[in-house]
Amino acid sequence: MSKSTDDRGRIYLPKDVRERFGDQYRIVELPGHVALFPVDDDPVEGLREAVGDAFAGTDVGDLTAEIREKIDDEVANESEERP
């Protein structure tokens, strides 16, 4: 699929894509391209679906706190890198 941005830099995703993957995406800049990754409404459930029982027995509260801390660190690092 190929899409262009409008004059404000927006990309419009087709309805069928939004219905399959949702309305929120994480934009990841890679050396040769940009990728969009859907953001789950429930990130813990999304993680469980992605990794199966790898976190079985892990407290959801502890896991959530760790995830939020990593996200906060990532956002802070991105902010420091911007001019």
Gaussian input, Z-matrix of N, CA and C with variables (Angstrom, degrees):
# hf/3-21g

backbone

0 1
 N
 C     1     B1
 C     2     B2     1     A1
 N     3     B3     2     A2     1     D1
 C     4     B4     3     A3     2     D2
 C     5     B5     4     A4     3     D3
 N     6     B6     5     A5     4     D4
 C     7     B7     6     A6     5     D5
 C     8     B8     7     A7     6     D6
 N     9     B9     8     A8     7     D7
 C    10    B10     9     A9     8     D8
 C    11    B11    10    A10     9     D9
 N    12    B12    11    A11    10    D10
 C    13    B13    12    A12    11    D11
 C    14    B14    13    A13    12    D12
 N    15    B15    14    A14    13    D13
 C    16    B16    15    A15    14    D14
 C    17    B17    16    A16    15    D15
 N    18    B18    17    A17    16    D16
 C    19    B19    18    A18    17    D17
 C    20    B20    19    A19    18    D18
 N    21    B21    20    A20    19    D19
 C    22    B22    21    A21    20    D20
 C    23    B23    22    A22    21    D21
 N    24    B24    23    A23    22    D22
 C    25    B25    24    A24    23    D23
 C    26    B26    25    A25    24    D24
 N    27    B27    26    A26    25    D25
 C    28    B28    27    A27    26    D26
 C    29    B29    28    A28    27    D27
 N    30    B30    29    A29    28    D28
 C    31    B31    30    A30    29    D29
 C    32    B32    31    A31    30    D30
 N    33    B33    32    A32    31    D31
 C    34    B34    33    A33    32    D32
 C    35    B35    34    A34    33    D33
 N    36    B36    35    A35    34    D34
 C    37    B37    36    A36    35    D35
 C    38    B38    37    A37    36    D36
 N    39    B39    38    A38    37    D37
 C    40    B40    39    A39    38    D38
 C    41    B41    40    A40    39    D39
 N    42    B42    41    A41    40    D40
 C    43    B43    42    A42    41    D41
 C    44    B44    43    A43    42    D42
 N    45    B45    44    A44    43    D43
 C    46    B46    45    A45    44    D44
 C    47    B47    46    A46    45    D45
 N    48    B48    47    A47    46    D46
 C    49    B49    48    A48    47    D47
 C    50    B50    49    A49    48    D48
 N    51    B51    50    A50    49    D49
 C    52    B52    51    A51    50    D50
 C    53    B53    52    A52    51    D51
 N    54    B54    53    A53    52    D52
 C    55    B55    54    A54    53    D53
 C    56    B56    55    A55    54    D54
 N    57    B57    56    A56    55    D55
 C    58    B58    57    A57    56    D56
 C    59    B59    58    A58    57    D57
 N    60    B60    59    A59    58    D58
 C    61    B61    60    A60    59    D59
 C    62    B62    61    A61    60    D60
 N    63    B63    62    A62    61    D61
 C    64    B64    63    A63    62    D62
 C    65    B65    64    A64    63    D63
 N    66    B66    65    A65    64    D64
 C    67    B67    66    A66    65    D65
 C    68    B68    67    A67    66    D66
 N    69    B69    68    A68    67    D67
 C    70    B70    69    A69    68    D68
 C    71    B71    70    A70    69    D69
 N    72    B72    71    A71    70    D70
 C    73    B73    72    A72    71    D71
 C    74    B74    73    A73    72    D72
 N    75    B75    74    A74    73    D73
 C    76    B76    75    A75    74    D74
 C    77    B77    76    A76    75    D75
 N    78    B78    77    A77    76    D76
 C    79    B79    78    A78    77    D77
 C    80    B80    79    A79    78    D78
 N    81    B81    80    A80    79    D79
 C    82    B82    81    A81    80    D80
 C    83    B83    82    A82    81    D81
 N    84    B84    83    A83    82    D82
 C    85    B85    84    A84    83    D83
 C    86    B86    85    A85    84    D84
 N    87    B87    86    A86    85    D85
 C    88    B88    87    A87    86    D86
 C    89    B89    88    A88    87    D87
 N    90    B90    89    A89    88    D88
 C    91    B91    90    A90    89    D89
 C    92    B92    91    A91    90    D90
 N    93    B93    92    A92    91    D91
 C    94    B94    93    A93    92    D92
 C    95    B95    94    A94    93    D93
 N    96    B96    95    A95    94    D94
 C    97    B97    96    A96    95    D95
 C    98    B98    97    A97    96    D96
 N    99    B99    98    A98    97    D97
 C   100   B100    99    A99    98    D98
 C   101   B101   100   A100    99    D99
 N   102   B102   101   A101   100   D100
 C   103   B103   102   A102   101   D101
 C   104   B104   103   A103   102   D102
 N   105   B105   104   A104   103   D103
 C   106   B106   105   A105   104   D104
 C   107   B107   106   A106   105   D105
 N   108   B108   107   A107   106   D106
 C   109   B109   108   A108   107   D107
 C   110   B110   109   A109   108   D108
 N   111   B111   110   A110   109   D109
 C   112   B112   111   A111   110   D110
 C   113   B113   112   A112   111   D111
 N   114   B114   113   A113   112   D112
 C   115   B115   114   A114   113   D113
 C   116   B116   115   A115   114   D114
 N   117   B117   116   A116   115   D115
 C   118   B118   117   A117   116   D116
 C   119   B119   118   A118   117   D117
 N   120   B120   119   A119   118   D118
 C   121   B121   120   A120   119   D119
 C   122   B122   121   A121   120   D120
 N   123   B123   122   A122   121   D121
 C   124   B124   123   A123   122   D122
 C   125   B125   124   A124   123   D123
 N   126   B126   125   A125   124   D124
 C   127   B127   126   A126   125   D125
 C   128   B128   127   A127   126   D126
 N   129   B129   128   A128   127   D127
 C   130   B130   129   A129   128   D128
 C   131   B131   130   A130   129   D129
 N   132   B132   131   A131   130   D130
 C   133   B133   132   A132   131   D131
 C   134   B134   133   A133   132   D132
 N   135   B135   134   A134   133   D133
 C   136   B136   135   A135   134   D134
 C   137   B137   136   A136   135   D135
 N   138   B138   137   A137   136   D136
 C   139   B139   138   A138   137   D137
 C   140   B140   139   A139   138   D138
 N   141   B141   140   A140   139   D139
 C   142   B142   141   A141   140   D140
 C   143   B143   142   A142   141   D141
 N   144   B144   143   A143   142   D142
 C   145   B145   144   A144   143   D143
 C   146   B146   145   A145   144   D144
 N   147   B147   146   A146   145   D145
 C   148   B148   147   A147   146   D146
 C   149   B149   148   A148   147   D147
 N   150   B150   149   A149   148   D148
 C   151   B151   150   A150   149   D149
 C   152   B152   151   A151   150   D150
 N   153   B153   152   A152   151   D151
 C   154   B154   153   A153   152   D152
 C   155   B155   154   A154   153   D153
 N   156   B156   155   A155   154   D154
 C   157   B157   156   A156   155   D155
 C   158   B158   157   A157   156   D156
 N   159   B159   158   A158   157   D157
 C   160   B160   159   A159   158   D158
 C   161   B161   160   A160   159   D159
 N   162   B162   161   A161   160   D160
 C   163   B163   162   A162   161   D161
 C   164   B164   163   A163   162   D162
 N   165   B165   164   A164   163   D163
 C   166   B166   165   A165   164   D164
 C   167   B167   166   A166   165   D165
 N   168   B168   167   A167   166   D166
 C   169   B169   168   A168   167   D167
 C   170   B170   169   A169   168   D168
 N   171   B171   170   A170   169   D169
 C   172   B172   171   A171   170   D170
 C   173   B173   172   A172   171   D171
 N   174   B174   173   A173   172   D172
 C   175   B175   174   A174   173   D173
 C   176   B176   175   A175   174   D174
 N   177   B177   176   A176   175   D175
 C   178   B178   177   A177   176   D176
 C   179   B179   178   A178   177   D177
 N   180   B180   179   A179   178   D178
 C   181   B181   180   A180   179   D179
 C   182   B182   181   A181   180   D180
 N   183   B183   182   A182   181   D181
 C   184   B184   183   A183   182   D182
 C   185   B185   184   A184   183   D183
 N   186   B186   185   A185   184   D184
 C   187   B187   186   A186   185   D185
 C   188   B188   187   A187   186   D186
 N   189   B189   188   A188   187   D187
 C   190   B190   189   A189   188   D188
 C   191   B191   190   A190   189   D189
 N   192   B192   191   A191   190   D190
 C   193   B193   192   A192   191   D191
 C   194   B194   193   A193   192   D192
 N   195   B195   194   A194   193   D193
 C   196   B196   195   A195   194   D194
 C   197   B197   196   A196   195   D195
 N   198   B198   197   A197   196   D196
 C   199   B199   198   A198   197   D197
 C   200   B200   199   A199   198   D198
 N   201   B201   200   A200   199   D199
 C   202   B202   201   A201   200   D200
 C   203   B203   202   A202   201   D201
 N   204   B204   203   A203   202   D202
 C   205   B205   204   A204   203   D203
 C   206   B206   205   A205   204   D204
 N   207   B207   206   A206   205   D205
 C   208   B208   207   A207   206   D206
 C   209   B209   208   A208   207   D207
 N   210   B210   209   A209   208   D208
 C   211   B211   210   A210   209   D209
 C   212   B212   211   A211   210   D210
 N   213   B213   212   A212   211   D211
 C   214   B214   213   A213   212   D212
 C   215   B215   214   A214   213   D213
 N   216   B216   215   A215   214   D214
 C   217   B217   216   A216   215   D215
 C   218   B218   217   A217   216   D216
 N   219   B219   218   A218   217   D217
 C   220   B220   219   A219   218   D218
 C   221   B221   220   A220   219   D219
 N   222   B222   221   A221   220   D220
 C   223   B223   222   A222   221   D221
 C   224   B224   223   A223   222   D222
 N   225   B225   224   A224   223   D223
 C   226   B226   225   A225   224   D224
 C   227   B227   226   A226   225   D225
 N   228   B228   227   A227   226   D226
 C   229   B229   228   A228   227   D227
 C   230   B230   229   A229   228   D228
 N   231   B231   230   A230   229   D229
 C   232   B232   231   A231   230   D230
 C   233   B233   232   A232   231   D231
 N   234   B234   233   A233   232   D232
 C   235   B235   234   A234   233   D233
 C   236   B236   235   A235   234   D234
 N   237   B237   236   A236   235   D235
 C   238   B238   237   A237   236   D236
 C   239   B239   238   A238   237   D237
 N   240   B240   239   A239   238   D238
 C   241   B241   240   A240   239   D239
 C   242   B242   241   A241   240   D240
 N   243   B243   242   A242   241   D241
 C   244   B244   243   A243   242   D242
 C   245   B245   244   A244   243   D243
 N   246   B246   245   A245   244   D244
 C   247   B247   246   A246   245   D245
 C   248   B248   247   A247   246   D246

   B1=1.4370
   B2=1.5276
   B3=1.2835
   B4=1.4513
   B5=1.5233
   B6=1.3180
   B7=1.4663
   B8=1.5196
   B9=1.3104
   B10=1.4642
   B11=1.5203
   B12=1.3102
   B13=1.4567
   B14=1.5232
   B15=1.3315
   B16=1.4559
   B17=1.5248
   B18=1.3270
   B19=1.4622
   B20=1.5252
   B21=1.3341
   B22=1.4673
   B23=1.5268
   B24=1.3499
   B25=1.4521
   B26=1.5125
   B27=1.3199
   B28=1.4651
   B29=1.5241
   B30=1.3152
   B31=1.4571
   B32=1.5263
   B33=1.3019
   B34=1.4540
   B35=1.5154
   B36=1.3374
   B37=1.4546
   B38=1.5243
   B39=1.3243
   B40=1.4683
   B41=1.5345
   B42=1.3167
   B43=1.4615
   B44=1.5240
   B45=1.3407
   B46=1.4632
   B47=1.5304
   B48=1.3247
   B49=1.4714
   B50=1.5214
   B51=1.3227
   B52=1.4673
   B53=1.5227
   B54=1.3381
   B55=1.4590
   B56=1.5231
   B57=1.3338
   B58=1.4667
   B59=1.5149
   B60=1.3537
   B61=1.4607
   B62=1.5211
   B63=1.3079
   B64=1.4558
   B65=1.5113
   B66=1.3356
   B67=1.4648
   B68=1.5205
   B69=1.3331
   B70=1.4631
   B71=1.5179
   B72=1.3313
   B73=1.4655
   B74=1.5112
   B75=1.2862
   B76=1.4677
   B77=1.5170
   B78=1.3193
   B79=1.4600
   B80=1.5167
   B81=1.3212
   B82=1.4572
   B83=1.5188
   B84=1.3249
   B85=1.4578
   B86=1.5223
   B87=1.3127
   B88=1.4544
   B89=1.5214
   B90=1.3347
   B91=1.4697
   B92=1.5295
   B93=1.3281
   B94=1.4553
   B95=1.5071
   B96=1.3277
   B97=1.4532
   B98=1.5285
   B99=1.3161
   B100=1.4633
   B101=1.5234
   B102=1.3295
   B103=1.4667
   B104=1.5211
   B105=1.3198
   B106=1.4594
   B107=1.5193
   B108=1.3365
   B109=1.4561
   B110=1.5221
   B111=1.3304
   B112=1.4638
   B113=1.5240
   B114=1.3211
   B115=1.4581
   B116=1.5146
   B117=1.3210
   B118=1.4605
   B119=1.5174
   B120=1.3397
   B121=1.4617
   B122=1.5183
   B123=1.3218
   B124=1.4595
   B125=1.5247
   B126=1.3410
   B127=1.4618
   B128=1.5222
   B129=1.3199
   B130=1.4620
   B131=1.5219
   B132=1.3264
   B133=1.4604
   B134=1.5270
   B135=1.3312
   B136=1.4596
   B137=1.5199
   B138=1.3198
   B139=1.4610
   B140=1.5227
   B141=1.3178
   B142=1.4681
   B143=1.5297
   B144=1.3274
   B145=1.4560
   B146=1.5256
   B147=1.3231
   B148=1.4621
   B149=1.5219
   B150=1.3302
   B151=1.4711
   B152=1.5279
   B153=1.3078
   B154=1.4616
   B155=1.5162
   B156=1.3280
   B157=1.4654
   B158=1.5310
   B159=1.3230
   B160=1.4651
   B161=1.5315
   B162=1.3229
   B163=1.4569
   B164=1.5268
   B165=1.3122
   B166=1.4663
   B167=1.5249
   B168=1.3020
   B169=1.4557
   B170=1.5189
   B171=1.3199
   B172=1.4577
   B173=1.5240
   B174=1.3143
   B175=1.4528
   B176=1.5270
   B177=1.3270
   B178=1.4633
   B179=1.5265
   B180=1.3122
   B181=1.4636
   B182=1.5173
   B183=1.3389
   B184=1.4713
   B185=1.5146
   B186=1.3228
   B187=1.4573
   B188=1.5268
   B189=1.3208
   B190=1.4636
   B191=1.5252
   B192=1.3254
   B193=1.4658
   B194=1.5236
   B195=1.3238
   B196=1.4628
   B197=1.5269
   B198=1.3195
   B199=1.4617
   B200=1.5219
   B201=1.3266
   B202=1.4740
   B203=1.5213
   B204=1.3187
   B205=1.4654
   B206=1.5303
   B207=1.3125
   B208=1.4641
   B209=1.5267
   B210=1.3193
   B211=1.4624
   B212=1.5244
   B213=1.3365
   B214=1.4648
   B215=1.5253
   B216=1.3342
   B217=1.4646
   B218=1.5246
   B219=1.3299
   B220=1.4605
   B221=1.5251
   B222=1.3304
   B223=1.4517
   B224=1.5246
   B225=1.3226
   B226=1.4611
   B227=1.5228
   B228=1.3337
   B229=1.4597
   B230=1.5240
   B231=1.3347
   B232=1.4576
   B233=1.5286
   B234=1.3311
   B235=1.4741
   B236=1.5260
   B237=1.3203
   B238=1.4645
   B239=1.5211
   B240=1.3319
   B241=1.4552
   B242=1.5235
   B243=1.3292
   B244=1.4769
   B245=1.5153
   B246=1.3350
   B247=1.4858
   B248=1.5091
   A1=108.33
   A2=116.40
   A3=121.78
   A4=109.05
   A5=116.16
   A6=121.55
   A7=108.61
   A8=116.07
   A9=121.99
   A10=108.92
   A11=115.75
   A12=119.16
   A13=109.36
   A14=115.71
   A15=119.13
   A16=108.69
   A17=117.49
   A18=120.65
   A19=113.70
   A20=117.49
   A21=121.40
   A22=111.67
   A23=117.87
   A24=121.30
   A25=114.91
   A26=117.61
   A27=121.29
   A28=110.77
   A29=114.89
   A30=122.25
   A31=106.72
   A32=116.44
   A33=120.99
   A34=108.98
   A35=115.51
   A36=121.13
   A37=109.24
   A38=116.75
   A39=119.64
   A40=111.35
   A41=115.27
   A42=121.83
   A43=111.80
   A44=117.56
   A45=119.48
   A46=111.54
   A47=117.78
   A48=121.35
   A49=109.73
   A50=116.81
   A51=120.51
   A52=110.85
   A53=117.57
   A54=120.44
   A55=111.67
   A56=117.67
   A57=121.16
   A58=112.51
   A59=116.90
   A60=120.31
   A61=114.70
   A62=119.30
   A63=121.85
   A64=113.04
   A65=114.51
   A66=121.07
   A67=114.17
   A68=118.22
   A69=120.51
   A70=109.81
   A71=114.83
   A72=121.01
   A73=110.61
   A74=115.19
   A75=122.75
   A76=106.00
   A77=117.45
   A78=122.41
   A79=107.64
   A80=116.85
   A81=121.87
   A82=108.56
   A83=115.25
   A84=121.04
   A85=108.92
   A86=116.15
   A87=123.03
   A88=108.39
   A89=118.48
   A90=119.36
   A91=114.67
   A92=117.53
   A93=118.92
   A94=116.10
   A95=117.64
   A96=119.75
   A97=111.42
   A98=115.09
   A99=123.01
   A100=106.81
   A101=116.72
   A102=121.08
   A103=109.92
   A104=115.98
   A105=122.42
   A106=108.37
   A107=116.42
   A108=121.51
   A109=108.29
   A110=117.75
   A111=119.72
   A112=111.07
   A113=115.91
   A114=122.55
   A115=107.05
   A116=116.61
   A117=121.43
   A118=110.95
   A119=116.28
   A120=120.42
   A121=110.11
   A122=116.64
   A123=122.91
   A124=107.38
   A125=118.20
   A126=120.50
   A127=113.67
   A128=118.14
   A129=120.14
   A130=109.74
   A131=116.88
   A132=120.33
   A133=110.37
   A134=117.02
   A135=120.54
   A136=111.54
   A137=116.52
   A138=121.02
   A139=110.29
   A140=116.18
   A141=119.72
   A142=111.11
   A143=117.13
   A144=120.33
   A145=110.87
   A146=116.35
   A147=120.44
   A148=112.98
   A149=117.80
   A150=119.91
   A151=114.00
   A152=116.80
   A153=118.93
   A154=111.78
   A155=116.25
   A156=119.72
   A157=113.16
   A158=117.63
   A159=120.77
   A160=112.30
   A161=117.27
   A162=121.00
   A163=112.07
   A164=116.54
   A165=119.69
   A166=108.94
   A167=116.22
   A168=121.14
   A169=113.68
   A170=118.03
   A171=121.86
   A172=108.80
   A173=117.00
   A174=121.92
   A175=110.07
   A176=116.82
   A177=121.64
   A178=110.97
   A179=117.53
   A180=120.51
   A181=112.18
   A182=116.60
   A183=120.41
   A184=110.72
   A185=116.29
   A186=120.97
   A187=110.84
   A188=116.78
   A189=121.62
   A190=110.88
   A191=117.17
   A192=121.14
   A193=110.73
   A194=117.02
   A195=120.95
   A196=111.01
   A197=116.80
   A198=121.00
   A199=110.28
   A200=116.83
   A201=120.25
   A202=111.31
   A203=117.12
   A204=120.95
   A205=110.13
   A206=116.96
   A207=120.49
   A208=110.96
   A209=117.44
   A210=120.85
   A211=109.95
   A212=117.42
   A213=120.92
   A214=110.97
   A215=117.29
   A216=121.38
   A217=110.91
   A218=116.23
   A219=120.63
   A220=111.27
   A221=116.79
   A222=120.99
   A223=110.16
   A224=117.79
   A225=121.01
   A226=110.55
   A227=117.91
   A228=120.87
   A229=111.41
   A230=117.48
   A231=120.79
   A232=110.22
   A233=116.53
   A234=120.21
   A235=110.72
   A236=117.56
   A237=121.32
   A238=111.99
   A239=117.36
   A240=121.63
   A241=112.86
   A242=116.95
   A243=119.87
   A244=109.44
   A245=115.48
   A246=119.46
   A247=113.22
   D1=138.01
   D2=179.11
   D3=-123.52
   D4=132.49
   D5=179.33
   D6=-135.57
   D7=150.00
   D8=176.30
   D9=-113.13
   D10=156.90
   D11=176.42
   D12=-84.73
   D13=155.90
   D14=174.30
   D15=-86.01
   D16=-173.24
   D17=-176.37
   D18=-65.82
   D19=-12.57
   D20=177.25
   D21=-105.10
   D22=6.29
   D23=176.89
   D24=86.07
   D25=11.42
   D26=-178.00
   D27=-87.08
   D28=146.61
   D29=174.25
   D30=-115.85
   D31=130.67
   D32=178.20
   D33=-101.09
   D34=122.81
   D35=178.36
   D36=-91.23
   D37=139.78
   D38=179.07
   D39=-60.73
   D40=154.19
   D41=-177.75
   D42=-55.96
   D43=-41.42
   D44=-177.73
   D45=-65.09
   D46=-32.41
   D47=176.80
   D48=-69.28
   D49=-45.43
   D50=179.22
   D51=-62.84
   D52=-38.46
   D53=179.07
   D54=-66.27
   D55=-35.43
   D56=-179.68
   D57=-77.44
   D58=-40.30
   D59=-170.01
   D60=-114.34
   D61=-10.04
   D62=179.68
   D63=96.92
   D64=-173.09
   D65=-174.10
   D66=-107.38
   D67=-4.14
   D68=-178.91
   D69=-117.43
   D70=135.73
   D71=-177.47
   D72=-137.40
   D73=149.20
   D74=172.02
   D75=-96.54
   D76=128.80
   D77=177.83
   D78=-94.41
   D79=123.18
   D80=-178.92
   D81=-117.84
   D82=121.91
   D83=177.61
   D84=-90.55
   D85=121.29
   D86=177.98
   D87=-112.92
   D88=166.19
   D89=-176.32
   D90=-53.98
   D91=-39.20
   D92=-175.70
   D93=-111.07
   D94=-2.32
   D95=-178.01
   D96=-167.25
   D97=175.85
   D98=177.05
   D99=-116.00
   D100=139.15
   D101=179.70
   D102=-124.41
   D103=146.36
   D104=174.49
   D105=-108.15
   D106=129.73
   D107=177.62
   D108=-121.10
   D109=126.63
   D110=179.58
   D111=-61.09
   D112=143.17
   D113=176.29
   D114=-101.69
   D115=124.04
   D116=179.81
   D117=-70.50
   D118=145.50
   D119=173.93
   D120=-60.87
   D121=-37.97
   D122=177.53
   D123=-118.97
   D124=95.52
   D125=-174.92
   D126=-60.70
   D127=-31.53
   D128=179.26
   D129=-67.53
   D130=-44.54
   D131=178.22
   D132=-64.28
   D133=-39.68
   D134=177.18
   D135=-61.54
   D136=-39.64
   D137=178.06
   D138=-65.21
   D139=-43.57
   D140=179.21
   D141=-61.44
   D142=-40.91
   D143=178.44
   D144=-65.07
   D145=-35.88
   D146=-177.26
   D147=-74.31
   D148=-35.36
   D149=-173.50
   D150=-113.69
   D151=3.07
   D152=178.64
   D153=67.76
   D154=-132.03
   D155=-175.96
   D156=-96.13
   D157=21.58
   D158=-179.18
   D159=-60.08
   D160=-25.95
   D161=179.93
   D162=-110.02
   D163=20.79
   D164=178.95
   D165=-58.16
   D166=134.76
   D167=-180.00
   D168=85.97
   D169=-5.92
   D170=178.87
   D171=-84.38
   D172=134.02
   D173=179.50
   D174=-67.42
   D175=129.08
   D176=-178.52
   D177=-61.21
   D178=-39.07
   D179=178.93
   D180=-61.91
   D181=-43.30
   D182=177.61
   D183=-64.41
   D184=-43.04
   D185=-179.49
   D186=-64.58
   D187=-43.51
   D188=178.48
   D189=-61.46
   D190=-44.58
   D191=179.52
   D192=-61.85
   D193=-41.68
   D194=179.19
   D195=-65.00
   D196=-42.24
   D197=178.99
   D198=-62.83
   D199=-45.99
   D200=-179.41
   D201=-63.13
   D202=-38.32
   D203=178.58
   D204=-63.65
   D205=-43.61
   D206=179.42
   D207=-65.09
   D208=-39.86
   D209=177.71
   D210=-64.08
   D211=-44.74
   D212=178.28
   D213=-59.25
   D214=-42.22
   D215=178.33
   D216=-63.41
   D217=-42.13
   D218=-179.54
   D219=-64.44
   D220=-43.28
   D221=178.41
   D222=-63.67
   D223=-42.55
   D224=179.36
   D225=-63.47
   D226=-41.20
   D227=178.55
   D228=-65.31
   D229=-40.16
   D230=178.27
   D231=-64.44
   D232=-39.07
   D233=-179.89
   D234=-65.85
   D235=-38.17
   D236=179.59
   D237=-68.10
   D238=-30.30
   D239=-177.29
   D240=-78.99
   D241=-18.81
   D242=-178.53
   D243=-77.54
   D244=143.52
   D245=180.00
   D246=-69.79

